[in-house]
Amino acid sequence: MNASPHTLSANTPSTSSDLFDQSALCELAQRLVDAAKRAGADAADAVAVRSVSQSVEVRDGRVEESERSESDDVGLRVLVGRRQAVVSTNDIHGDNAAQLAERAVAMARVAPDDKYVGLADPALLARDFPDLDLLDSAVPTTAELERRAIAAEAAALAVKGVSKSGSASASSGIGGMVLVTSTGFHGSYLRSSHGVSMTAIVGDGTTMERDYDYSSAPHAADLDSPDKVGRTAGERAVARANPRKVATCKVPVLFDPRVAGSLISHLINAANGASIARKTSFLKDRLGERLFDNDIRIIDDPLRKRGLRSQTFDAEGVAVERRAIVEDGVLTTWLLDSATARELGLSTTGHAHRGVSSSPSPGPYNLHLEGGTVTPAELMSDIKEGFYVTDLIGSGVNGVTGDYSRGAAGFWIENGECTYAVSEVTIAGHLIEMYKHLSAANDLEFRHGTNAPTLRIEGLTIAGR
């Protein structure tokens, strides 16, 4: 049972040094857990989440929008027997910790029984916290963000054929979590984030086409330069000018790396333990089965240094580890938190995620499909007619049945080469069959939370004119 967020006066950090100091949040989380035990909870945990963000958006060389936000939010989960409740707040002073804990315990006492709820097994809790180099201590000024965005836009507009800017933006932020449990776990982490993006437009009116590029990283030093982001956005937009439609057919389809990761996300969503427990996944009976060719490996790595989703423990305090979700083509595991693991008769895989107003649920960290041995050009070379997808539209994927149908744009392949731009088509298939006929190029880069190289899938239906 969840309570609506309880909002009091904001209590946000005001200086750069405050942003990196989580000691007050740690003390606050401990006070909440102690108060819950005094109020009659059998067990409790508290999470405190810090969120700081600033962003600038420019168009035609002028700032259109500039935003900054800071917040500290806290959630308390209490268990009374097999009953559970969650409450949250953004500020606690004096006796409010006790009042919040009493409210949570009262809610738990009237909640329905759930035989699967409970804190994580203490034997599984993290004890080592390696440095993953997630925090960039240099916080950019608003002026620096403006400079990055303006530089990206200028680079895009300098590309011949670009007619206007769809806007450029730059952002930075700091996010982190503190977790304290009544079983004695204390853990915290902070990570920074930086981003720059650009959308470029060619043509006008009904002939207008647009494309984009962006870069994101925990450290500003790892970002692509604003010039590169802008230039790439401009070149992509120009390449999409004057698209054609194609006739309905069944051909090989290549997925550009910026959209190939979506195929991995569909698999991971279906391998989520919550979906398996509800029997709402097309993978529900396929654990241990070969879904891909022998050379396909899909890795979830929460311990990658400077990873966008890296952390050393999950939202229940369980130690995390690098895992092969798919090994030699075989689906090896579900993604589990403690509750879904109990329901399925398994052990948690350390994939619990949680917001302050919700109980834990499973989710991935840094995902990637390992690259193959051939170049993208070699992967395409034997295709007489095919489709190279650079953009996907809509969310027509049925996680229960595995049916796949999405709007797409990209380039038509003839005799092993991309020829002309294509838009307003739909690609369709079934994910199980798609995975069976998937092969990978060697151009994997770690740019996003989910990464994949150029991927080829045989025999997808292209619905065109």
PERA-V670032 format. One record per backbone hydrogen bond with DSSP energy under -1.0 kcal/mol. CO is the residue of the C=O (numbers start at 0). NH is the residue of the N-H. If there is no record, write none. Layout:
BEGIN
co | nh
CO | NH
CO | NH
END
This chain:
BEGIN
co | nh
0 | 85
5 | 89
14 | 18
17 | 20
21 | 25
22 | 26
23 | 27
24 | 28
25 | 29
26 | 30
27 | 31
28 | 32
29 | 33
30 | 34
31 | 35
32 | 36
33 | 37
34 | 38
35 | 40
36 | 39
42 | 78
43 | 181
44 | 76
45 | 179
46 | 74
47 | 177
48 | 72
49 | 175
50 | 70
51 | 173
52 | 68
53 | 171
54 | 66
55 | 169
56 | 63
56 | 64
57 | 167
58 | 61
61 | 58
64 | 56
66 | 54
68 | 52
70 | 50
72 | 48
73 | 88
74 | 46
75 | 86
76 | 44
77 | 84
78 | 41
78 | 42
79 | 82
81 | 113
82 | 79
84 | 77
85 | 2
86 | 75
87 | 5
88 | 73
92 | 95
94 | 98
95 | 99
96 | 100
97 | 101
98 | 102
99 | 103
100 | 104
101 | 105
102 | 106
103 | 107
104 | 108
107 | 110
113 | 116
120 | 123
121 | 124
123 | 318
131 | 305
133 | 191
140 | 144
141 | 145
142 | 146
143 | 147
144 | 148
145 | 149
146 | 150
147 | 151
148 | 152
149 | 153
150 | 154
151 | 155
152 | 156
153 | 157
155 | 158
158 | 161
163 | 200
166 | 198
167 | 57
168 | 196
169 | 55
170 | 194
171 | 53
172 | 192
173 | 51
174 | 190
175 | 49
176 | 188
177 | 47
178 | 186
179 | 45
180 | 183
184 | 180
186 | 178
188 | 176
190 | 174
192 | 172
193 | 216
194 | 170
195 | 214
196 | 168
197 | 212
198 | 165
199 | 210
200 | 162
200 | 163
201 | 208
203 | 206
204 | 207
208 | 201
210 | 199
212 | 197
214 | 195
216 | 193
218 | 221
219 | 222
224 | 228
225 | 229
226 | 230
227 | 231
228 | 232
229 | 233
230 | 234
231 | 235
232 | 236
233 | 237
234 | 238
237 | 240
243 | 422
245 | 464
248 | 461
250 | 459
251 | 386
252 | 456
253 | 388
254 | 454
255 | 258
255 | 259
258 | 261
259 | 262
260 | 264
261 | 265
262 | 266
263 | 267
264 | 268
265 | 269
266 | 270
270 | 334
271 | 275
272 | 276
273 | 277
274 | 279
280 | 283
282 | 285
285 | 288
288 | 330
292 | 295
295 | 328
296 | 369
297 | 324
297 | 325
298 | 367
299 | 322
300 | 303
301 | 310
303 | 306
306 | 309
311 | 319
313 | 316
316 | 125
317 | 313
322 | 299
324 | 331
325 | 297
326 | 329
328 | 290
328 | 291
329 | 326
330 | 287
334 | 272
335 | 348
335 | 350
336 | 340
337 | 341
338 | 342
339 | 343
340 | 345
350 | 362
351 | 314
352 | 360
354 | 357
360 | 352
365 | 300
366 | 450
367 | 298
373 | 441
374 | 378
375 | 379
376 | 380
379 | 382
382 | 415
383 | 414
385 | 412
386 | 253
387 | 410
388 | 255
390 | 408
392 | 406
394 | 396
395 | 404
397 | 401
398 | 281
401 | 430
402 | 397
403 | 428
405 | 426
406 | 392
407 | 424
408 | 389
408 | 390
409 | 421
410 | 387
411 | 418
412 | 385
413 | 416
416 | 413
419 | 411
420 | 243
421 | 409
424 | 407
425 | 462
426 | 405
427 | 460
428 | 403
429 | 433
430 | 434
431 | 435
432 | 436
434 | 437
436 | 457
438 | 455
440 | 371
444 | 446
448 | 366
450 | 368
453 | 440
454 | 254
455 | 438
456 | 252
459 | 250
460 | 427
461 | 248
462 | 425
END
